[in-house]
Amino acid sequence: LRRVPVRNPSGREIVVEMIGTTCNCTRIEPPAFVVPAGGEVDIQVTIDLQLVAAQEKGRPEAPFEVRLSPTIKGFPPNRRTPTWALAGKVKR
């Protein structure tokens, strides 16, 4: 479980409709939220490292990387949204 601050330096509120992930081992709470203009919202990111370790059986260390991609209301479809990467190693 990790608290991740999401900051909005702009002058308009940002509505995050969801955050997609590259691993079904990841849970985001809350799944949707509003970040006020110039404000910050904390989200909780939980990664089930047992699932990651199970995929890499027999190895003393299992590297992992999870990408988080928000869907932002009103964001132009032809522009790339920001993506965050969380990476590390699971040690046995």
C-alpha positions as CSV (number, residue, x, y, z in Angstrom):
1,L,0.0,0.0,0.0
2,R,1.4,3.3,-1.0
3,R,0.1,6.8,-0.8
4,V,0.7,8.7,-4.0
5,P,0.0,12.5,-4.3
6,V,-1.6,13.6,-7.5
7,R,-0.9,17.4,-8.0
8,N,-2.7,19.8,-10.3
9,P,-0.6,22.9,-11.0
10,S,-3.1,24.3,-13.5
11,G,-5.8,26.9,-12.9
12,R,-8.7,24.4,-13.6
13,E,-9.9,21.4,-11.8
14,I,-9.1,18.0,-13.3
15,V,-11.6,15.2,-13.2
16,V,-9.9,11.8,-13.3
17,E,-12.6,9.3,-14.4
18,M,-10.4,6.2,-13.8
19,I,-6.8,5.1,-13.7
20,G,-5.9,2.2,-16.0
21,T,-3.0,-0.1,-15.0
22,T,-0.8,-2.6,-16.8
23,C,-1.2,-5.3,-14.2
24,N,-4.2,-6.9,-12.6
25,C,-2.2,-7.0,-9.4
26,T,-2.8,-3.3,-8.9
27,R,-5.7,-1.6,-7.1
28,I,-6.3,2.2,-7.0
29,E,-8.5,3.9,-4.4
30,P,-10.4,6.0,-5.0
31,P,-10.9,4.8,-8.6
32,A,-12.2,8.2,-9.7
33,F,-11.5,11.7,-8.2
34,V,-11.3,15.4,-8.8
35,V,-8.1,17.4,-8.3
36,P,-8.9,21.0,-7.6
37,A,-7.1,23.8,-9.4
38,G,-3.7,24.3,-7.8
39,G,-4.5,21.4,-5.4
40,E,-3.5,17.9,-4.6
41,V,-5.3,14.6,-3.9
42,D,-3.8,11.5,-2.3
43,I,-4.6,8.1,-3.9
44,Q,-3.8,4.7,-2.5
45,V,-2.0,2.3,-4.8
46,T,-1.9,-1.3,-3.7
47,I,0.3,-3.8,-5.7
48,D,-0.2,-7.5,-4.8
49,L,3.5,-8.6,-4.9
50,Q,2.6,-12.2,-4.2
51,L,1.1,-12.3,-7.7
52,V,4.3,-10.8,-9.2
53,A,6.5,-13.3,-7.3
54,A,4.3,-16.2,-8.4
55,Q,4.9,-15.3,-12.0
56,E,8.7,-15.4,-11.5
57,K,9.0,-18.7,-9.5
58,G,12.5,-19.9,-8.8
59,R,14.2,-16.6,-9.1
60,P,15.6,-14.9,-6.0
61,E,14.5,-11.5,-7.3
62,A,11.5,-10.7,-9.4
63,P,11.6,-7.3,-11.1
64,F,8.2,-5.6,-11.7
65,E,6.9,-2.5,-13.3
66,V,3.3,-1.2,-13.3
67,R,2.2,1.7,-15.4
68,L,-0.7,3.9,-14.3
69,S,-2.6,5.8,-17.0
70,P,-5.4,8.2,-16.0
71,T,-8.5,8.9,-18.1
72,I,-9.0,12.6,-17.7
73,K,-12.4,14.1,-18.5
74,G,-12.2,16.6,-21.4
75,F,-8.7,15.7,-22.3
76,P,-8.2,15.9,-26.1
77,P,-8.2,12.3,-27.6
78,N,-5.3,13.2,-29.9
79,R,-3.0,14.1,-27.0
80,R,-1.2,11.6,-24.9
81,T,-2.2,11.5,-21.2
82,P,0.5,11.4,-18.6
83,T,1.6,8.0,-17.5
84,W,3.3,7.1,-14.2
85,A,5.6,4.1,-13.8
86,L,6.1,2.2,-10.5
87,A,9.0,-0.2,-10.6
88,G,11.0,-2.3,-8.1
89,K,12.1,-5.8,-7.2
90,V,10.4,-8.5,-5.2
91,K,12.9,-10.4,-3.1
92,R,12.3,-13.8,-1.6
